[in-house]
Amino acid sequence: MKILVCDKTEKEAIEQMRAAGLTVDVRDDITPEDLMKVLPAYEGMVVRSRTKVRQPLIDVCPNLKVIVRGGVGLDTIDVEHAKSKGIAVMNTPLASSASVAELTIGYMFMLARSMHKATASMKSEKWDKKAFEGDEIGGKTLGLIGVGNIGKEVAKRASALGMTVVAYDPYVKELAGVKLVSLDELLAQADYISLHLPKTKESANMIGKDQFARMKNGVRIINCARGGIIDENALYDALTSGKVAGAALDVFAEEPPTDWKLLKLDNVIGSPHIGAATKEAQGRVGAEVAEKLIAFAKKMQPA
């Protein structure tokens, strides 16, 4: 089976696939234009968030049998169209859960103690000790929107820190240690709100002006899920009005952003979509990609 690796993938995973008999070519800097020309010769492809697999690309690849996305979301792939062509689509939902959860918790601490502002002050050679009175996280209520693999990992860590955890997820009926509530209840109760759900037609801009109005004054918001779930213009207004005390954003509606106004606010901290960017997570992602492709290739072999 001939596989094209289109994005950065651990060398150990590539060697593992080759050792199992797969032909693996690495073009992890391939352009969309070149991909249209090259991919028709391959039966499988490995992608991360950089490579977009849309209908026009799928339609010129009659030999393609499997797409594996190293990561959680599948929003960069036209999944339904791929499946309509008989192409299997897989991801690695467990590999990066701990890394994203740790970033989320780290962001909560940063917002609670204004660490970004304190660091900037120190770098400008100021000792402004009285300006940075913060809050403890223990005893506060964390509202999780989405409790899949990552949301569950965040819930475990937040509970261990003494937080009360409530969650909204229409696909989950029961979760130990977490009170499941409606979205409106969550918005009204939470001191911190963290998003952990895919971007879909239903979730696009689901947190907008009306939802901000239902939140507590001084709420803090973390998004390490997908850009476009929060209406960024509404978030800007909520941050500048004081309704939202602070926001931490790892993801954006456009990546990289073309409008940087959110990041220029002093009550916003951000990062360039690095939730899964740990050595441990990358190793697990590569291993899971290799495992799934090897298993798929074995199933494709004639009996």
C-alpha positions in Angstrom: 0.0 0.0 0.0 1.4 3.4 -1.1 1.1 6.2 1.5 1.8 9.9 1.2 2.7 11.8 4.4 1.6 15.4 3.8 2.4 16.9 7.2 5.0 16.6 9.9 4.9 13.1 11.4 7.3 11.4 13.8 10.2 9.5 12.1 9.7 6.5 14.3 6.1 6.2 13.0 7.2 6.4 9.4 9.8 3.7 10.0 7.2 1.6 11.7 4.9 1.7 8.7 7.8 0.9 6.3 8.8 -2.0 8.5 5.3 -3.3 8.2 5.6 -3.3 4.4 4.0 0.0 3.5 5.5 2.2 0.9 5.7 5.6 2.6 6.7 8.9 0.9 7.2 12.0 2.9 6.2 15.4 1.4 5.5 17.3 4.6 5.9 20.7 2.9 3.8 19.9 -0.2 1.7 22.7 -1.6 -2.0 22.3 -2.4 -1.2 22.6 -6.1 1.4 19.9 -6.1 -0.8 17.7 -3.9 -3.5 17.7 -6.6 -0.9 16.4 -9.1 0.8 13.8 -6.8 -1.9 12.3 -4.7 -3.8 10.4 -7.4 -0.9 7.9 -7.4 -1.5 7.0 -3.7 -3.9 4.8 -1.8 -3.5 6.5 1.6 -2.5 9.9 3.0 -1.5 11.2 6.4 -2.4 14.8 7.3 -2.4 17.1 10.2 -4.1 20.5 10.4 -2.0 22.1 7.7 -3.3 20.0 4.8 -6.9 20.5 3.7 -8.7 17.6 2.0 -11.6 19.0 0.2 -14.0 17.7 -2.5 -11.9 18.8 -5.5 -8.8 17.0 -4.2 -10.8 13.8 -3.3 -12.4 13.8 -6.8 -9.1 13.5 -8.6 -7.8 10.6 -6.5 -9.5 7.4 -7.7 -7.0 5.2 -5.9 -7.4 6.8 -2.5 -8.7 4.3 0.1 -7.8 5.9 3.5 -7.1 9.3 5.0 -5.6 9.4 8.5 -5.6 12.7 10.4 -3.0 12.9 13.1 -5.1 14.9 15.6 -8.6 15.1 17.1 -10.7 17.2 14.7 -11.8 16.3 11.2 -12.9 19.8 10.1 -10.1 20.0 7.6 -11.5 17.0 5.7 -14.7 16.7 3.7 -15.5 13.5 5.6 -18.9 12.8 4.1 -17.7 13.2 0.5 -14.7 11.0 1.2 -17.0 8.3 2.6 -19.3 8.6 -0.3 -16.3 7.7 -2.5 -15.6 4.6 -0.4 -12.6 6.3 1.4 -12.1 5.5 5.1 -11.4 8.5 7.3 -9.7 8.1 10.7 -8.2 10.3 13.4 -6.2 9.9 16.6 -8.7 11.1 19.3 -6.8 10.0 22.4 -3.2 10.9 21.6 -3.2 14.6 22.4 -5.9 14.7 25.1 -3.6 15.2 28.1 -1.5 17.9 26.3 -4.6 20.0 25.4 -6.0 19.5 28.9 -2.8 20.7 30.5 -2.7 23.8 28.3 -6.3 24.5 29.3 -5.5 24.3 33.0 -2.3 26.3 32.6 -4.3 29.0 30.9 -6.8 29.1 33.8 -3.9 29.7 36.2 -2.5 32.5 34.0 -5.9 34.2 33.8 -6.5 33.9 37.5 -3.2 35.4 38.5 -2.6 37.8 35.5 0.7 36.1 34.9 1.0 37.6 31.4 0.6 41.1 32.7 2.9 40.5 35.6 5.6 39.2 33.3 5.3 42.1 30.9 5.6 44.5 33.9 8.7 42.8 35.1 10.2 42.8 31.6 9.8 46.6 31.6 11.7 46.7 34.9 8.7 47.5 37.1 8.1 46.1 40.6 4.4 46.8 40.7 3.4 44.3 43.4 0.1 45.8 44.4 -1.2 45.7 40.8 -1.5 41.9 40.5 -3.9 40.6 43.2 -5.5 37.5 41.7 -8.0 34.8 42.4 -7.7 31.2 43.6 -9.0 28.6 41.2 -10.1 26.3 44.0 -13.8 26.8 44.9 -14.7 28.2 41.5 -17.0 26.7 39.0 -15.7 25.5 35.7 -18.2 25.1 32.9 -17.1 22.7 30.1 -18.8 22.9 26.8 -18.1 19.5 25.4 -16.9 16.5 27.4 -15.3 14.2 25.0 -11.8 12.8 25.6 -10.2 16.2 26.2 -13.1 17.6 28.2 -13.0 14.6 30.5 -9.2 15.1 31.1 -9.8 18.7 31.9 -12.6 17.8 34.3 -10.3 15.3 36.2 -7.6 18.0 36.6 -10.0 20.7 37.6 -11.7 18.5 40.2 -8.4 17.7 41.7 -7.8 21.5 42.1 -11.0 21.8 44.1 -13.1 23.3 41.3 -16.8 22.5 40.9 -17.2 21.1 37.3 -20.4 21.5 35.3 -20.7 20.5 31.7 -23.0 20.8 28.7 -22.8 18.1 26.1 -26.0 16.8 24.3 -24.2 13.5 23.5 -23.3 12.6 27.1 -25.9 11.3 29.5 -23.8 10.7 32.6 -20.3 11.6 33.8 -18.8 10.8 37.2 -17.9 13.8 39.2 -19.5 16.2 36.7 -22.9 17.8 36.9 -24.5 17.8 33.4 -26.6 21.0 32.8 -28.2 22.9 30.0 -26.1 25.5 28.1 -28.0 28.3 29.7 -27.4 26.9 33.2 -23.7 26.5 32.5 -23.4 30.1 31.2 -25.2 31.4 34.4 -23.1 29.3 36.8 -19.6 29.2 35.5 -16.7 31.4 36.7 -14.5 29.8 34.0 -15.8 28.5 30.6 -13.7 26.1 28.5 -14.6 24.8 25.1 -13.9 21.2 24.0 -16.0 20.4 21.0 -15.5 20.1 17.2 -16.5 22.9 14.9 -19.6 21.9 13.0 -22.6 23.6 11.4 -24.3 23.4 14.8 -21.4 24.7 16.8 -20.2 27.5 14.6 -20.5 30.8 16.5 -22.5 29.1 19.2 -21.1 31.5 21.7 -22.1 34.9 20.6 -23.7 38.1 21.9 -26.8 36.4 23.5 -24.6 33.8 25.2 -22.3 36.4 26.7 -25.2 38.3 28.0 -26.2 35.2 30.1 -22.8 34.8 31.6 -21.6 36.0 35.0 -19.9 39.4 35.1 -16.2 38.8 35.2 -16.2 35.3 33.7 -13.1 34.0 32.1 -13.1 32.0 28.8 -10.6 29.5 27.4 -10.8 28.0 23.9 -8.3 25.2 23.0 -10.9 23.5 20.7 -11.5 25.1 17.4 -11.7 28.7 16.1 -15.1 29.9 14.9 -17.1 28.3 17.8 -16.9 31.7 19.6 -18.0 34.8 17.6 -14.8 36.8 17.9 -16.5 40.2 17.4 -18.9 39.4 20.2 -16.0 38.2 22.4 -14.1 41.5 21.7 -17.1 43.5 22.8 -17.5 41.4 25.9 -13.9 41.8 26.8 -13.8 45.6 26.3 -17.0 46.1 28.2 -15.7 44.1 31.2 -18.4 41.4 30.9 -15.6 38.9 30.3 -12.6 39.5 32.6 -10.2 37.6 30.4 -9.8 35.1 27.6 -7.2 32.6 26.6 -7.2 31.5 23.0 -5.2 28.8 21.3 -7.4 28.7 18.2 -8.9 31.3 15.9 -11.5 31.6 13.2 -8.7 32.3 10.7 -5.3 30.8 11.3 -3.1 32.8 11.3 -5.5 35.6 12.1 -5.9 38.5 9.6 -7.3 40.7 12.3 -5.2 40.8 15.5 -7.4 43.1 17.5 -8.3 40.4 20.1 -4.7 39.6 20.8 -3.9 43.3 21.3 -6.2 43.5 24.3 -4.3 43.3 27.6 -6.9 40.9 29.1 -6.3 38.3 26.3 -3.5 35.7 26.1 -3.0 33.5 23.1 -0.9 30.9 21.4 -0.7 29.7 17.7 -2.8 26.4 18.0 -0.2 24.5 20.1 -2.6 22.4 22.2 -1.2 19.2 21.0 2.4 20.5 20.5 4.2 18.5 23.2 6.9 15.8 22.6 4.7 13.3 24.4 1.6 14.0 22.3 3.5 14.0 19.0 4.9 10.6 19.8 1.5 9.2 20.7 0.0 10.8 17.5 2.6 9.2 15.3 2.3 5.8 16.9 -1.5 5.9 16.6 -1.3 6.9 12.9 1.1 4.1 12.2 -1.0 1.6 14.1 -4.2 2.5 12.2 -2.6 2.5 8.8 -0.9 -0.8 9.3 -4.2 -2.4 10.5 -6.0 -0.9 7.6 -3.5 -2.3 5.1 -3.7 -5.7 6.6 -7.5 -5.7 6.2 -7.1 -4.7 2.5 -4.9 -7.7 1.8 -6.6 -10.6 0.0 -7.3 -13.6 2.2 
